[in-house]
Each structure stands twice: as C-alpha cells, then as structure tokens.
Amino acid sequence: MLGGLTGLTDPKGTDWGERMLNTVASQTIRHMFTKSESVEVSVRCYPSSKLLQGSIDSFKMTGRGLVIRRDFAAEEIFIETDAVAIDFGSVLSGKLRLKQPTQAIAQVVLSETGINQAFKAELVRKHLENLTTPALTEISGGKPVSFTEIQVQLLPHNRQRISAKADLNNGELVPLNVILTIGIERRRRMSFTNPQIELDSVPEAQKEISQNLSLALVEALNNMVDLDRFDLDGVKMRLNRLETDGEKLIFSGYAEIERIPKNP
C-alpha cells in the first residue's frame, strides 16, 4: 500500500511522501522554539519511494519571529541541508528522527530590539551584575560593580554603540558610551574590539572613571557573549561571519545537527 501512496501527486506536483514529510517536519520544528510567528519547511524527496529507505534529498527551514529558551529572540533563522538519512518509522508516528548526524547551512538574523531584550534576560544579567574582578573593585573601593540599562545601537561596518550605567554600589551611577567593532571568534563567540570611548555627554568629574569602566564593560562582554545561547537541544551553531545591516545583525555559517530537538 505504501508503495502505491508514494506515487501519488497533487496538482502542484508534490507527491504524498513530500507532503507527509513537510507536515511532520513543520510540526516538529515549531516545537523547537518557545514562540514562533511562522515556520516554513520544505522537504524534497524524489522519487518518494526513497522515503521507505529513510533517504531525503534536501531540507530547508525558515523561521521568523522566533524565541529560544524564553528570552532570546531571533528575527529569522534559516537552515538548509543536502541529503539526509531519517527514520521512516518515526515519520509514520508523526515525529522526525535522524539516522545519523548531519550538517546544514545556517543563517541567523537578530534585530536591534531583540538584542536589547536579551540583555534583560537573567542568564545575561548574572554576568554583568555584582562583579568583583580586581579591575572593578579597585575603581569602586572594594564593592561589587553592576552594569545596567544596557542599550545597543547597530552601526555600519560591523560596529555597534553601547550605552550603559555602571552602579558602584555607593549611590553613584556612571554613564558609559563606547563604540565597538564586533566579530566572530573561534566560530562560537562574539568579539568586541577597537573600543572608541565617547565622553562628550559624561560630566567632567566622571570622565576618567567612565573611561576605565567602559573598558571593563568591554572586557566583561568579551568573556560572556557565547553564541551557544542560540543552540537548541541536539543542534550546535558554528558561525563563520557576521555583518550589520541597518537594525539587523546577520550571522552566517553552519549547524551541526545530531538529532531533532525536543520541546523547549
């Protein structure tokens, strides 16, 4: 019976096997995210008789308005693979399982708004609040220092402006403004280099301390912004390059897919 079904096509030329795979894959992929505005999946398998052996020709996924781990928003994630081996039995049960790991082309688009929202997440704040590194406690007289009210503005040529306040736990808030060049380090981590500290709007009495604290903030960012925030269960991103485009930050590279993620 399955042999007959895999030969059926609809008026658009899409046969039964591809339609079933697209339906199952769409349902599975949506469960990868805490929230999604849209998830479009396209699976190619021709002829569909190959599906019985668990072989498909290609897989594409475009997700928009995505939220990962409840706090990290991605405006768009695109993933595309070549041939993939899947467990046909899992498809019949409404699931999608890989027979073996695969790699996929990947692109992640973040919005300026989403980046700023991520700085409010507890997972990020704990790396920026109540810091006691020697460089900071020397400035604060031994008290923990927190960086708060962080705002990011994306700029052309892979740069960004960061504005923040440094709380010295003595009632003093120090304004910080710095322009940085952003890049990718070891395919896993964002790097922040070439700091240009802006002091024009800082009160004269705070200029020196603002400069020192701005450099300390850059160091803190370099130690914390790991792209595994956008990994999913069974999927690791390996990103080669980034670029700023208006109010968007675009990462491109590939994804190592060991298994289809479970529900977040």
HELIX and SHEET records of a PDB file:
HELIX    1   1 LEU A    2  LEU A    5  1                                   4    
HELIX    2   2 TRP A   16  ARG A   30  1                                  15    
HELIX    3   3 SER A   48  GLN A   53  5                                   6    
HELIX    4   4 PHE A   88  LEU A   92  1                                   5    
HELIX    5   5 GLU A  112  ALA A  118  1                                   7    
HELIX    6   6 GLU A  122  ARG A  125  1                                   4    
HELIX    7   7 PRO A  134  SER A  140  1                                   7    
HELIX    8   8 GLU A  204  GLN A  206  5                                   3    
HELIX    9   9 LYS A  207  ASN A  222  1                                  16    
HELIX   10  10 LEU A  227  PHE A  230  5                                   4    
SHEET    1   A 6 SER A  38  ARG A  44  0                                        
SHEET    2   A 6 SER A  58  ILE A  68 -1                                        
SHEET    3   A 6 PHE A  72  THR A  81 -1                                        
SHEET    4   A 6 THR A 102  SER A 111 -1                                        
SHEET    5   A 6 LYS A 248  ILE A 257 -1                                        
SHEET    6   A 6 VAL A 235  ASP A 245 -1                                        
SHEET    1   B 2 SER A  55  ILE A  56  0                                        
SHEET    2   B 2 VAL A  84  ALA A  85 -1                                        
SHEET    1   C 4 SER A 146  LEU A 155  0                                        
SHEET    2   C 4 ARG A 159  ASP A 167 -1                                        
SHEET    3   C 4 LEU A 173  GLU A 185 -1                                        
SHEET    4   C 4 ARG A 189  ILE A 197 -1                                        
END                                                                             
